[in-house]
Amino acid sequence: MHFLFGTGIFFTLVIMGTGCSDTSVTSKPAGGVPVMRTAVGPIPGNTPTPPPPQNPFGLSSSARTDGRKLFGSYNCGGCHGDHGGGGMGPSLRDESWIYGNSDSNIFGSIAEGRAHGMPAWGVKLPEEQIWKLVAYIHSFRTPDEPEPPE
């Protein structure tokens, strides 16, 4: 009889103890970084989409020239060919691209990387240099291209 009574008290305490803590909002995982809660799916309402970032260098010829130098010094040609004509990586001289050929798309491809081989350079290169690479790449197939292929 004492055994049943003791067991009943034990389970009552266990059940009461499990409902006493609130860890859903203030908990931190083992690493100490707070959990970020993000919505899954679209957020209801009419939320305007911010405009894509624009290249601060625009059509600057010095930015294109600097971009050409950076293209060589970071060995972009090792995968994309010396003048962006392709190799192990895709050609950058084509008119249609898988991930888009706008300035912001090219910036995203360089900074964030892409599946199947393009590394994310955003952690290594300053934004200014990425935008100069974008200016150079965007000059391909135009009369403004620095050192075009022969």
LINCORQUI-V581287 format. One record per helix or strand of 3 or more residues. SS is the DSSP state (A for helix, B for strand). FROM is the first residue (numbers start at 1). LEN is the number of residues. If there is no record, write none. Layout:
ss->SS from->FROM len->LEN
ss->SS from->FROM len->LEN
//
This chain:
ss->A from->2 len->17
ss->A from->61 len->13
ss->A from->77 len->4
ss->A from->103 len->10
ss->A from->127 len->12
//
